[in-house]
């Protein structure tokens, strides 16, 4: 009688392990969402540079009373262009701060001149170092910040359509209700 090698059991065991990992991933609350380690923590420092003629975003502004937004954007980013009208509307209701990411200054200025400037204050992040500290993977990303400078929510992607109304807006409304 021939002996069966124990290595024969290896492929089914590997398959079972992979299936378990996939099942666990599908069972998460939001399998498409990117987790953020920033939630509940103090907002990281912002760069101390800005575009000419613009108000410099400061760390103190992030700790002022009230809910505010910090939006990482770039002129070369098509989704940033798509969400721009939404930011223009939001800036009428609350402070919206911008961090221009890895963008040549003339391009960033032309973008704001063309579509309007929704930002109450701005910073520039030409090398992307601040974006790393904030955990930004790619623009646009928007953070909801409370009156103490803590990150309440991170939204990766453009603030448009169903994602905006179904995912971002409920979190913003929750933050605004908590400040009352």
Helices and strands as residue ranges (DSSP letters): H 8-26, H 59-62, E 68-73, H 78-90, E 95-101, H 105-115, E 121-125, H 129-134, E 141-145, E 151-156, H 161-163, I 164-168, H 169-179
